[in-house]
Amino acid sequence: MIKPNNPTPNHLATYQLSFLDQLSPAVYTNCVMFYNNINIIGGVETILHNLKTSLSHALTLFYPLAGRLKKDASCIECNDMGVPFIEAKLLNCNLSEFLSQNPIDPIQLNNLIPFETDHGVSEILLGIQINIFSCGSIAIGSSISHIIADGLSFFMFLNKWAAIARGDASFACLPPQFEAASLFPPKNISGFHPRVDVENKNNFISKRFVFNASTIQNLKQKYVNISNVSRVEALSTFIWNRFVAVTQLQVDYSKTSYAMVQLVNLRTRFEPSLSESSFGNLYRFVIIKAVGSEKNDDQIIKQMREELSHIDDKYIKNLQEGTQHLEFMKKSGKGLLKRETTVALSVSSWCRFPLYESDFGWGKPTWVGLAPLWCNNVVTFLDTKSGDGIEAYISLSRNDMANLETDKEFLAFVSV
């Protein structure tokens, strides 16, 4: 159990969750960073000592992560109880062998992280697992509670920890900004229980699909009537198109509507923009509605852009007031996103996130992977290491995934 290097001052003993933290799902977000053939004087013991020491210093900056979530989930007690630090050895397994499996099955990464998402979130907010391959390579598995942090906050912490480990004082000394609760004061959310559909993992499956740069360029050219189509717009629309096609085989088309839910980073939507050091859950979502094939792909992109254009300073001011948005969330939970009436696909892009910046002194990661989130109909985009391709992690029911993996149009764009 790694504790902060310096005790948290008494005036910081309670960390208040923001309104957006209150609305965030009670799951762990997990990632695994792989580092190939590390040659350090002193070997594994030196590496582990440096990781523990630097983590202790990082927790002094990110002091809420070393605390415990209160049972009523209203706040975090910053009591410096610490973060679980697990050491694991992969016997008779080289990293090159592990990464040569094509495609890499995200489920394999469950062995490399401290907490699986289907176990639910405990009062512990962060866990670290150091996995040592027989060749001397390592993989750092991390789990962070979504109750306190979104994806950007997660990688802010990991990169800050790495900077401390490699001795980059200029970057390491810049503290995170814990301003979420002042920007979005907590509300009384009685009667509303934020959740995601964390189900029996035997009912669905998560797969990783790679789309290289040339493939994405070909997808962008499909939408000739839209100007400046982005990589994420093109791939979101394409996967949405194939998702509708394969799920229509399983549902009553005449009684079913469709919705794509896209997550949005709010930091850049403020006027002026928030700092990248702003820590917490600073995201919301937009909903793109479509009934069957009524919306063609060009219309989907236009509607996507229109909905995103509404996430502006006026929207944020309404969100800060909170009441109107909470009513919208309640209504959505009761009607729009119910599986019986609407088939929803949630799309989240981590593209342009600093995934490959965590250099602990041995260089940047060889690969960064995501362990599966046990939720149905979820897509997460990550940049490939080269930065021009995209890895899509897709979680669907087993029947829908089987149909997707045999869908010729989908497979025509997936890279081998």
TORKOL-4160 file (C-alpha; in steps of 0.2 Angstrom, whole numbers, padded with zeros to 4 digits, m for minus):
416
<pt num="1" X="0000" Y="0000" Z="0000"/>
<pt num="2" X="0009" Y="0016" Z="m0006"/>
<pt num="3" X="0005" Y="0032" Z="0004"/>
<pt num="4" X="0008" Y="0050" Z="m0001"/>
<pt num="5" X="0026" Y="0056" Z="0003"/>
<pt num="6" X="0019" Y="0070" Z="0013"/>
<pt num="7" X="0004" Y="0069" Z="0024"/>
<pt num="8" X="m0012" Y="0079" Z="0017"/>
<pt num="9" X="m0015" Y="0095" Z="0026"/>
<pt num="10" X="m0030" Y="0095" Z="0038"/>
<pt num="11" X="m0039" Y="0109" Z="0027"/>
<pt num="12" X="m0039" Y="0097" Z="0013"/>
<pt num="13" X="m0045" Y="0082" Z="0023"/>
<pt num="14" X="m0062" Y="0081" Z="0013"/>
<pt num="15" X="m0063" Y="0081" Z="m0006"/>
<pt num="16" X="m0080" Y="0086" Z="m0012"/>
<pt num="17" X="m0086" Y="0077" Z="m0028"/>
<pt num="18" X="m0093" Y="0089" Z="m0041"/>
<pt num="19" X="m0111" Y="0087" Z="m0049"/>
<pt num="20" X="m0103" Y="0079" Z="m0064"/>
<pt num="21" X="m0093" Y="0067" Z="m0053"/>
<pt num="22" X="m0110" Y="0062" Z="m0045"/>
<pt num="23" X="m0117" Y="0058" Z="m0062"/>
<pt num="24" X="m0102" Y="0047" Z="m0068"/>
<pt num="25" X="m0103" Y="0028" Z="m0068"/>
<pt num="26" X="m0097" Y="0018" Z="m0054"/>
<pt num="27" X="m0084" Y="0008" Z="m0063"/>
<pt num="28" X="m0065" Y="0007" Z="m0065"/>
<pt num="29" X="m0056" Y="0014" Z="m0080"/>
<pt num="30" X="m0042" Y="0002" Z="m0084"/>
<pt num="31" X="m0026" Y="0004" Z="m0095"/>
<pt num="32" X="m0010" Y="m0006" Z="m0098"/>
<pt num="33" X="0006" Y="0002" Z="m0104"/>
<pt num="34" X="0019" Y="m0010" Z="m0111"/>
<pt num="35" X="0038" Y="m0006" Z="m0110"/>
<pt num="36" X="0050" Y="m0018" Z="m0120"/>
<pt num="37" X="0067" Y="m0024" Z="m0114"/>
<pt num="38" X="0071" Y="m0012" Z="m0100"/>
<pt num="39" X="0089" Y="m0012" Z="m0096"/>
<pt num="40" X="0092" Y="m0004" Z="m0079"/>
<pt num="41" X="0107" Y="m0006" Z="m0068"/>
<pt num="42" X="0100" Y="m0015" Z="m0053"/>
<pt num="43" X="0087" Y="m0024" Z="m0063"/>
<pt num="44" X="0069" Y="m0026" Z="m0057"/>
<pt num="45" X="0072" Y="m0022" Z="m0039"/>
<pt num="46" X="0078" Y="m0004" Z="m0044"/>
<pt num="47" X="0063" Y="m0002" Z="m0056"/>
<pt num="48" X="0051" Y="m0007" Z="m0043"/>
<pt num="49" X="0059" Y="0004" Z="m0030"/>
<pt num="50" X="0059" Y="0019" Z="m0041"/>
<pt num="51" X="0041" Y="0016" Z="m0046"/>
<pt num="52" X="0035" Y="0015" Z="m0028"/>
<pt num="53" X="0045" Y="0031" Z="m0023"/>
<pt num="54" X="0039" Y="0041" Z="m0037"/>
<pt num="55" X="0021" Y="0035" Z="m0035"/>
<pt num="56" X="0022" Y="0041" Z="m0017"/>
<pt num="57" X="0027" Y="0058" Z="m0023"/>
<pt num="58" X="0014" Y="0058" Z="m0036"/>
<pt num="59" X="0001" Y="0054" Z="m0023"/>
<pt num="60" X="0006" Y="0070" Z="m0013"/>
<pt num="61" X="0000" Y="0080" Z="m0028"/>
<pt num="62" X="m0015" Y="0069" Z="m0032"/>
<pt num="63" X="m0019" Y="0067" Z="m0013"/>
<pt num="64" X="m0038" Y="0062" Z="m0016"/>
<pt num="65" X="m0032" Y="0046" Z="m0025"/>
<pt num="66" X="m0024" Y="0040" Z="m0009"/>
<pt num="67" X="m0040" Y="0043" Z="0001"/>
<pt num="68" X="m0057" Y="0033" Z="0002"/>
<pt num="69" X="m0074" Y="0036" Z="m0005"/>
<pt num="70" X="m0087" Y="0038" Z="0008"/>
<pt num="71" X="m0101" Y="0025" Z="0009"/>
<pt num="72" X="m0114" Y="0037" Z="0003"/>
<pt num="73" X="m0102" Y="0042" Z="m0011"/>
<pt num="74" X="m0104" Y="0061" Z="m0007"/>
<pt num="75" X="m0086" Y="0065" Z="m0005"/>
<pt num="76" X="m0068" Y="0057" Z="m0003"/>
<pt num="77" X="m0060" Y="0056" Z="0014"/>
<pt num="78" X="m0042" Y="0061" Z="0011"/>
<pt num="79" X="m0035" Y="0051" Z="0024"/>
<pt num="80" X="m0019" Y="0045" Z="0015"/>
<pt num="81" X="m0023" Y="0026" Z="0017"/>
<pt num="82" X="m0014" Y="0023" Z="0001"/>
<pt num="83" X="m0015" Y="0015" Z="m0016"/>
<pt num="84" X="m0013" Y="m0004" Z="m0018"/>
<pt num="85" X="0003" Y="m0008" Z="m0027"/>
<pt num="86" X="0003" Y="m0026" Z="m0034"/>
<pt num="87" X="0019" Y="m0035" Z="m0041"/>
<pt num="88" X="0015" Y="m0050" Z="m0053"/>
<pt num="89" X="0027" Y="m0061" Z="m0063"/>
<pt num="90" X="0022" Y="m0068" Z="m0080"/>
<pt num="91" X="0032" Y="m0085" Z="m0080"/>
<pt num="92" X="0039" Y="m0091" Z="m0097"/>
<pt num="93" X="0031" Y="m0077" Z="m0106"/>
<pt num="94" X="0040" Y="m0064" Z="m0117"/>
<pt num="95" X="0032" Y="m0047" Z="m0121"/>
<pt num="96" X="0036" Y="m0050" Z="m0140"/>
<pt num="97" X="0026" Y="m0066" Z="m0139"/>
<pt num="98" X="0011" Y="m0058" Z="m0130"/>
<pt num="99" X="0011" Y="m0043" Z="m0142"/>
<pt num="100" X="0012" Y="m0054" Z="m0157"/>
<pt num="101" X="m0005" Y="m0061" Z="m0155"/>
<pt num="102" X="m0016" Y="m0054" Z="m0169"/>
<pt num="103" X="m0028" Y="m0046" Z="m0164"/>
<pt num="104" X="m0024" Y="m0044" Z="m0146"/>
<pt num="105" X="m0039" Y="m0049" Z="m0136"/>
<pt num="106" X="m0043" Y="m0036" Z="m0123"/>
<pt num="107" X="m0049" Y="m0049" Z="m0111"/>
<pt num="108" X="m0031" Y="m0055" Z="m0109"/>
<pt num="109" X="m0027" Y="m0038" Z="m0102"/>
<pt num="110" X="m0038" Y="m0042" Z="m0087"/>
<pt num="111" X="m0024" Y="m0052" Z="m0079"/>
<pt num="112" X="m0013" Y="m0036" Z="m0080"/>
<pt num="113" X="m0024" Y="m0024" Z="m0070"/>
<pt num="114" X="m0028" Y="m0023" Z="m0051"/>
<pt num="115" X="m0047" Y="m0022" Z="m0053"/>
<pt num="116" X="m0059" Y="m0029" Z="m0065"/>
<pt num="117" X="m0074" Y="m0017" Z="m0070"/>
<pt num="118" X="m0087" Y="m0031" Z="m0067"/>
<pt num="119" X="m0082" Y="m0032" Z="m0049"/>
<pt num="120" X="m0089" Y="m0014" Z="m0046"/>
<pt num="121" X="m0081" Y="0001" Z="m0038"/>
<pt num="122" X="m0075" Y="m0001" Z="m0020"/>
<pt num="123" X="m0070" Y="0014" Z="m0008"/>
<pt num="124" X="m0052" Y="0012" Z="m0016"/>
<pt num="125" X="m0050" Y="0025" Z="m0030"/>
<pt num="126" X="m0034" Y="0019" Z="m0038"/>
<pt num="127" X="m0024" Y="0003" Z="m0040"/>
<pt num="128" X="m0007" Y="m0001" Z="m0049"/>
<pt num="129" X="m0001" Y="m0018" Z="m0055"/>
<pt num="130" X="0017" Y="m0020" Z="m0061"/>
<pt num="131" X="0018" Y="m0035" Z="m0072"/>
<pt num="132" X="0036" Y="m0042" Z="m0075"/>
<pt num="133" X="0039" Y="m0053" Z="m0091"/>
<pt num="134" X="0052" Y="m0066" Z="m0091"/>
<pt num="135" X="0062" Y="m0056" Z="m0104"/>
<pt num="136" X="0063" Y="m0041" Z="m0092"/>
<pt num="137" X="0050" Y="m0031" Z="m0101"/>
<pt num="138" X="0036" Y="m0024" Z="m0090"/>
<pt num="139" X="0018" Y="m0019" Z="m0091"/>
<pt num="140" X="0010" Y="m0006" Z="m0079"/>
<pt num="141" X="m0008" Y="m0009" Z="m0077"/>
<pt num="142" X="m0018" Y="0005" Z="m0069"/>
<pt num="143" X="m0036" Y="0006" Z="m0063"/>
<pt num="144" X="m0045" Y="0022" Z="m0058"/>
<pt num="145" X="m0062" Y="0025" Z="m0052"/>
<pt num="146" X="m0073" Y="0034" Z="m0064"/>
<pt num="147" X="m0082" Y="0042" Z="m0050"/>
<pt num="148" X="m0067" Y="0054" Z="m0048"/>
<pt num="149" X="m0059" Y="0055" Z="m0065"/>
<pt num="150" X="m0062" Y="0055" Z="m0083"/>
<pt num="151" X="m0050" Y="0049" Z="m0096"/>
<pt num="152" X="m0040" Y="0065" Z="m0098"/>
<pt num="153" X="m0038" Y="0066" Z="m0079"/>
<pt num="154" X="m0032" Y="0047" Z="m0079"/>
<pt num="155" X="m0018" Y="0051" Z="m0091"/>
<pt num="156" X="m0013" Y="0067" Z="m0083"/>
<pt num="157" X="m0010" Y="0057" Z="m0067"/>
<pt num="158" X="0000" Y="0043" Z="m0076"/>
<pt num="159" X="0011" Y="0056" Z="m0085"/>
<pt num="160" X="0014" Y="0066" Z="m0070"/>
<pt num="161" X="0019" Y="0050" Z="m0061"/>
<pt num="162" X="0031" Y="0046" Z="m0075"/>
<pt num="163" X="0039" Y="0063" Z="m0075"/>
<pt num="164" X="0043" Y="0062" Z="m0057"/>
<pt num="165" X="0050" Y="0044" Z="m0060"/>
<pt num="166" X="0062" Y="0050" Z="m0073"/>
<pt num="167" X="0067" Y="0066" Z="m0064"/>
<pt num="168" X="0058" Y="0079" Z="m0075"/>
<pt num="169" X="0056" Y="0092" Z="m0062"/>
<pt num="170" X="0049" Y="0106" Z="m0073"/>
<pt num="171" X="0034" Y="0095" Z="m0078"/>
<pt num="172" X="0032" Y="0086" Z="m0062"/>
<pt num="173" X="0030" Y="0101" Z="m0051"/>
<pt num="174" X="0015" Y="0108" Z="m0060"/>
<pt num="175" X="0001" Y="0103" Z="m0049"/>
<pt num="176" X="m0016" Y="0097" Z="m0055"/>
<pt num="177" X="m0031" Y="0109" Z="m0053"/>
<pt num="178" X="m0045" Y="0102" Z="m0042"/>
<pt num="179" X="m0058" Y="0114" Z="m0047"/>
<pt num="180" X="m0072" Y="0103" Z="m0053"/>
<pt num="181" X="m0083" Y="0105" Z="m0037"/>
<pt num="182" X="m0082" Y="0124" Z="m0038"/>
<pt num="183" X="m0086" Y="0124" Z="m0057"/>
<pt num="184" X="m0100" Y="0111" Z="m0055"/>
<pt num="185" X="m0106" Y="0112" Z="m0036"/>
<pt num="186" X="m0114" Y="0095" Z="m0030"/>
<pt num="187" X="m0133" Y="0093" Z="m0031"/>
<pt num="188" X="m0146" Y="0083" Z="m0023"/>
<pt num="189" X="m0148" Y="0068" Z="m0035"/>
<pt num="190" X="m0160" Y="0058" Z="m0025"/>
<pt num="191" X="m0171" Y="0048" Z="m0036"/>
<pt num="192" X="m0158" Y="0047" Z="m0049"/>
<pt num="193" X="m0145" Y="0033" Z="m0049"/>
<pt num="194" X="m0131" Y="0035" Z="m0062"/>
<pt num="195" X="m0125" Y="0019" Z="m0069"/>
<pt num="196" X="m0120" Y="0010" Z="m0084"/>
<pt num="197" X="m0126" Y="m0007" Z="m0089"/>
<pt num="198" X="m0112" Y="m0018" Z="m0081"/>
<pt num="199" X="m0119" Y="m0035" Z="m0085"/>
<pt num="200" X="m0114" Y="m0053" Z="m0084"/>
<pt num="201" X="m0098" Y="m0053" Z="m0094"/>
<pt num="202" X="m0103" Y="m0070" Z="m0102"/>
<pt num="203" X="m0117" Y="m0061" Z="m0111"/>
<pt num="204" X="m0106" Y="m0050" Z="m0122"/>
<pt num="205" X="m0089" Y="m0048" Z="m0128"/>
<pt num="206" X="m0076" Y="m0035" Z="m0131"/>
<pt num="207" X="m0064" Y="m0035" Z="m0146"/>
<pt num="208" X="m0051" Y="m0023" Z="m0153"/>
<pt num="209" X="m0051" Y="m0018" Z="m0171"/>
<pt num="210" X="m0037" Y="m0008" Z="m0180"/>
<pt num="211" X="m0040" Y="0005" Z="m0194"/>
<pt num="212" X="m0024" Y="0011" Z="m0202"/>
<pt num="213" X="m0022" Y="0028" Z="m0209"/>
<pt num="214" X="m0025" Y="0023" Z="m0227"/>
<pt num="215" X="m0041" Y="0014" Z="m0222"/>
<pt num="216" X="m0047" Y="0030" Z="m0212"/>
<pt num="217" X="m0043" Y="0041" Z="m0227"/>
<pt num="218" X="m0054" Y="0029" Z="m0238"/>
<pt num="219" X="m0068" Y="0031" Z="m0226"/>
<pt num="220" X="m0067" Y="0050" Z="m0226"/>
<pt num="221" X="m0069" Y="0050" Z="m0245"/>
<pt num="222" X="m0085" Y="0041" Z="m0243"/>
<pt num="223" X="m0093" Y="0057" Z="m0236"/>
<pt num="224" X="m0090" Y="0068" Z="m0251"/>
<pt num="225" X="m0104" Y="0079" Z="m0247"/>
<pt num="226" X="m0097" Y="0085" Z="m0230"/>
<pt num="227" X="m0082" Y="0096" Z="m0229"/>
<pt num="228" X="m0067" Y="0092" Z="m0218"/>
<pt num="229" X="m0073" Y="0076" Z="m0211"/>
<pt num="230" X="m0062" Y="0071" Z="m0196"/>
<pt num="231" X="m0055" Y="0054" Z="m0193"/>
<pt num="232" X="m0066" Y="0052" Z="m0178"/>
<pt num="233" X="m0082" Y="0058" Z="m0187"/>
<pt num="234" X="m0079" Y="0046" Z="m0202"/>
<pt num="235" X="m0075" Y="0030" Z="m0191"/>
<pt num="236" X="m0089" Y="0034" Z="m0179"/>
<pt num="237" X="m0101" Y="0035" Z="m0193"/>
<pt num="238" X="m0095" Y="0019" Z="m0202"/>
<pt num="239" X="m0096" Y="0009" Z="m0186"/>
<pt num="240" X="m0113" Y="0016" Z="m0182"/>
<pt num="241" X="m0118" Y="0011" Z="m0200"/>
<pt num="242" X="m0112" Y="m0007" Z="m0197"/>
<pt num="243" X="m0119" Y="m0008" Z="m0179"/>
<pt num="244" X="m0137" Y="m0003" Z="m0186"/>
<pt num="245" X="m0135" Y="m0016" Z="m0200"/>
<pt num="246" X="m0130" Y="m0031" Z="m0188"/>
<pt num="247" X="m0142" Y="m0026" Z="m0174"/>
<pt num="248" X="m0157" Y="m0025" Z="m0185"/>
<pt num="249" X="m0155" Y="m0044" Z="m0188"/>
<pt num="250" X="m0159" Y="m0046" Z="m0169"/>
<pt num="251" X="m0173" Y="m0033" Z="m0166"/>
<pt num="252" X="m0190" Y="m0029" Z="m0172"/>
<pt num="253" X="m0186" Y="m0015" Z="m0185"/>
<pt num="254" X="m0204" Y="m0008" Z="m0184"/>
<pt num="255" X="m0203" Y="m0005" Z="m0166"/>
<pt num="256" X="m0185" Y="0000" Z="m0163"/>
<pt num="257" X="m0176" Y="0017" Z="m0164"/>
<pt num="258" X="m0158" Y="0020" Z="m0163"/>
<pt num="259" X="m0147" Y="0032" Z="m0154"/>
<pt num="260" X="m0128" Y="0036" Z="m0154"/>
<pt num="261" X="m0121" Y="0044" Z="m0138"/>
<pt num="262" X="m0105" Y="0053" Z="m0140"/>
<pt num="263" X="m0095" Y="0059" Z="m0126"/>
<pt num="264" X="m0088" Y="0077" Z="m0126"/>
<pt num="265" X="m0073" Y="0085" Z="m0117"/>
<pt num="266" X="m0079" Y="0101" Z="m0108"/>
<pt num="267" X="m0062" Y="0109" Z="m0105"/>
<pt num="268" X="m0061" Y="0116" Z="m0122"/>
<pt num="269" X="m0079" Y="0122" Z="m0122"/>
<pt num="270" X="m0077" Y="0135" Z="m0108"/>
<pt num="271" X="m0074" Y="0153" Z="m0112"/>
<pt num="272" X="m0059" Y="0154" Z="m0109"/>
<pt num="273" X="m0054" Y="0136" Z="m0110"/>
<pt num="274" X="m0050" Y="0127" Z="m0094"/>
<pt num="275" X="m0032" Y="0121" Z="m0091"/>
<pt num="276" X="m0027" Y="0103" Z="m0097"/>
<pt num="277" X="m0022" Y="0101" Z="m0078"/>
<pt num="278" X="m0041" Y="0102" Z="m0073"/>
<pt num="279" X="m0044" Y="0086" Z="m0064"/>
<pt num="280" X="m0061" Y="0077" Z="m0062"/>
<pt num="281" X="m0075" Y="0072" Z="m0073"/>
<pt num="282" X="m0076" Y="0086" Z="m0085"/>
<pt num="283" X="m0086" Y="0078" Z="m0099"/>
<pt num="284" X="m0104" Y="0077" Z="m0105"/>
<pt num="285" X="m0113" Y="0069" Z="m0120"/>
<pt num="286" X="m0123" Y="0072" Z="m0135"/>
<pt num="287" X="m0137" Y="0061" Z="m0142"/>
<pt num="288" X="m0139" Y="0058" Z="m0161"/>
<pt num="289" X="m0156" Y="0050" Z="m0165"/>
<pt num="290" X="m0160" Y="0039" Z="m0180"/>
<pt num="291" X="m0174" Y="0028" Z="m0184"/>
<pt num="292" X="m0169" Y="0013" Z="m0194"/>
<pt num="293" X="m0161" Y="0019" Z="m0211"/>
<pt num="294" X="m0170" Y="0035" Z="m0211"/>
<pt num="295" X="m0154" Y="0044" Z="m0208"/>
<pt num="296" X="m0140" Y="0042" Z="m0221"/>
<pt num="297" X="m0122" Y="0043" Z="m0216"/>
<pt num="298" X="m0120" Y="0062" Z="m0222"/>
<pt num="299" X="m0135" Y="0066" Z="m0211"/>
<pt num="300" X="m0128" Y="0057" Z="m0196"/>
<pt num="301" X="m0112" Y="0068" Z="m0198"/>
<pt num="302" X="m0122" Y="0084" Z="m0200"/>
<pt num="303" X="m0132" Y="0080" Z="m0184"/>
<pt num="304" X="m0117" Y="0075" Z="m0175"/>
<pt num="305" X="m0109" Y="0092" Z="m0179"/>
<pt num="306" X="m0125" Y="0101" Z="m0174"/>
<pt num="307" X="m0127" Y="0093" Z="m0158"/>
<pt num="308" X="m0109" Y="0096" Z="m0153"/>
<pt num="309" X="m0111" Y="0115" Z="m0158"/>
<pt num="310" X="m0124" Y="0116" Z="m0144"/>
<pt num="311" X="m0110" Y="0112" Z="m0131"/>
<pt num="312" X="m0105" Y="0130" Z="m0129"/>
<pt num="313" X="m0103" Y="0142" Z="m0115"/>
<pt num="314" X="m0122" Y="0144" Z="m0113"/>
<pt num="315" X="m0124" Y="0126" Z="m0111"/>
<pt num="316" X="m0110" Y="0125" Z="m0098"/>
<pt num="317" X="m0119" Y="0139" Z="m0088"/>
<pt num="318" X="m0135" Y="0129" Z="m0088"/>
<pt num="319" X="m0125" Y="0113" Z="m0083"/>
<pt num="320" X="m0117" Y="0123" Z="m0069"/>
<pt num="321" X="m0135" Y="0127" Z="m0062"/>
<pt num="322" X="m0138" Y="0108" Z="m0063"/>
<pt num="323" X="m0157" Y="0106" Z="m0061"/>
<pt num="324" X="m0162" Y="0106" Z="m0080"/>
<pt num="325" X="m0148" Y="0094" Z="m0084"/>
<pt num="326" X="m0153" Y="0082" Z="m0070"/>
<pt num="327" X="m0171" Y="0082" Z="m0077"/>
<pt num="328" X="m0164" Y="0078" Z="m0094"/>
<pt num="329" X="m0154" Y="0063" Z="m0087"/>
<pt num="330" X="m0169" Y="0057" Z="m0078"/>
<pt num="331" X="m0180" Y="0058" Z="m0093"/>
<pt num="332" X="m0166" Y="0049" Z="m0104"/>
<pt num="333" X="m0165" Y="0035" Z="m0091"/>
<pt num="334" X="m0184" Y="0032" Z="m0091"/>
<pt num="335" X="m0187" Y="0033" Z="m0110"/>
<pt num="336" X="m0174" Y="0037" Z="m0123"/>
<pt num="337" X="m0160" Y="0025" Z="m0119"/>
<pt num="338" X="m0171" Y="0010" Z="m0113"/>
<pt num="339" X="m0166" Y="m0006" Z="m0122"/>
<pt num="340" X="m0184" Y="m0011" Z="m0125"/>
<pt num="341" X="m0187" Y="0005" Z="m0136"/>
<pt num="342" X="m0170" Y="0011" Z="m0141"/>
<pt num="343" X="m0154" Y="0003" Z="m0146"/>
<pt num="344" X="m0140" Y="0014" Z="m0141"/>
<pt num="345" X="m0122" Y="0014" Z="m0145"/>
<pt num="346" X="m0110" Y="0024" Z="m0134"/>
<pt num="347" X="m0095" Y="0031" Z="m0143"/>
<pt num="348" X="m0080" Y="0039" Z="m0134"/>
<pt num="349" X="m0064" Y="0045" Z="m0142"/>
<pt num="350" X="m0047" Y="0045" Z="m0133"/>
<pt num="351" X="m0039" Y="0051" Z="m0149"/>
<pt num="352" X="m0026" Y="0065" Z="m0146"/>
<pt num="353" X="m0025" Y="0060" Z="m0128"/>
<pt num="354" X="m0007" Y="0059" Z="m0122"/>
<pt num="355" X="m0007" Y="0040" Z="m0121"/>
<pt num="356" X="0011" Y="0037" Z="m0126"/>
<pt num="357" X="0019" Y="0051" Z="m0116"/>
<pt num="358" X="0022" Y="0041" Z="m0100"/>
<pt num="359" X="0041" Y="0039" Z="m0100"/>
<pt num="360" X="0047" Y="0033" Z="m0083"/>
<pt num="361" X="0065" Y="0034" Z="m0088"/>
<pt num="362" X="0065" Y="0019" Z="m0100"/>
<pt num="363" X="0057" Y="0027" Z="m0115"/>
<pt num="364" X="0039" Y="0028" Z="m0120"/>
<pt num="365" X="0027" Y="0013" Z="m0121"/>
<pt num="366" X="0028" Y="0001" Z="m0134"/>
<pt num="367" X="0009" Y="m0001" Z="m0134"/>
<pt num="368" X="m0005" Y="0005" Z="m0123"/>
<pt num="369" X="m0020" Y="m0006" Z="m0122"/>
<pt num="370" X="m0037" Y="m0005" Z="m0113"/>
<pt num="371" X="m0045" Y="m0019" Z="m0103"/>
<pt num="372" X="m0063" Y="m0022" Z="m0107"/>
<pt num="373" X="m0077" Y="m0012" Z="m0099"/>
<pt num="374" X="m0091" Y="m0024" Z="m0096"/>
<pt num="375" X="m0104" Y="m0013" Z="m0104"/>
<pt num="376" X="m0115" Y="m0017" Z="m0119"/>
<pt num="377" X="m0114" Y="m0007" Z="m0135"/>
<pt num="378" X="m0099" Y="0003" Z="m0131"/>
<pt num="379" X="m0085" Y="0009" Z="m0143"/>
<pt num="380" X="m0069" Y="0018" Z="m0137"/>
<pt num="381" X="m0056" Y="0025" Z="m0150"/>
<pt num="382" X="m0037" Y="0026" Z="m0146"/>
<pt num="383" X="m0023" Y="0032" Z="m0157"/>
<pt num="384" X="m0011" Y="0019" Z="m0164"/>
<pt num="385" X="0007" Y="0022" Z="m0158"/>
<pt num="386" X="0011" Y="0030" Z="m0175"/>
<pt num="387" X="m0004" Y="0043" Z="m0172"/>
<pt num="388" X="m0012" Y="0041" Z="m0189"/>
<pt num="389" X="m0022" Y="0026" Z="m0186"/>
<pt num="390" X="m0036" Y="0021" Z="m0174"/>
<pt num="391" X="m0039" Y="0006" Z="m0163"/>
<pt num="392" X="m0057" Y="0004" Z="m0159"/>
<pt num="393" X="m0062" Y="m0006" Z="m0144"/>
<pt num="394" X="m0080" Y="m0013" Z="m0147"/>
<pt num="395" X="m0091" Y="m0021" Z="m0134"/>
<pt num="396" X="m0107" Y="m0030" Z="m0140"/>
<pt num="397" X="m0118" Y="m0044" Z="m0136"/>
<pt num="398" X="m0111" Y="m0061" Z="m0142"/>
<pt num="399" X="m0124" Y="m0062" Z="m0156"/>
<pt num="400" X="m0121" Y="m0044" Z="m0162"/>
<pt num="401" X="m0102" Y="m0047" Z="m0162"/>
<pt num="402" X="m0103" Y="m0063" Z="m0172"/>
<pt num="403" X="m0113" Y="m0054" Z="m0185"/>
<pt num="404" X="m0101" Y="m0039" Z="m0185"/>
<pt num="405" X="m0086" Y="m0051" Z="m0187"/>
<pt num="406" X="m0094" Y="m0058" Z="m0202"/>
<pt num="407" X="m0100" Y="m0042" Z="m0210"/>
<pt num="408" X="m0091" Y="m0040" Z="m0226"/>
<pt num="409" X="m0092" Y="m0021" Z="m0227"/>
<pt num="410" X="m0085" Y="m0020" Z="m0209"/>
<pt num="411" X="m0071" Y="m0032" Z="m0213"/>
<pt num="412" X="m0066" Y="m0023" Z="m0229"/>
<pt num="413" X="m0060" Y="m0008" Z="m0219"/>
<pt num="414" X="m0052" Y="m0017" Z="m0204"/>
<pt num="415" X="m0033" Y="m0019" Z="m0205"/>
<pt num="416" X="m0025" Y="m0036" Z="m0203"/>
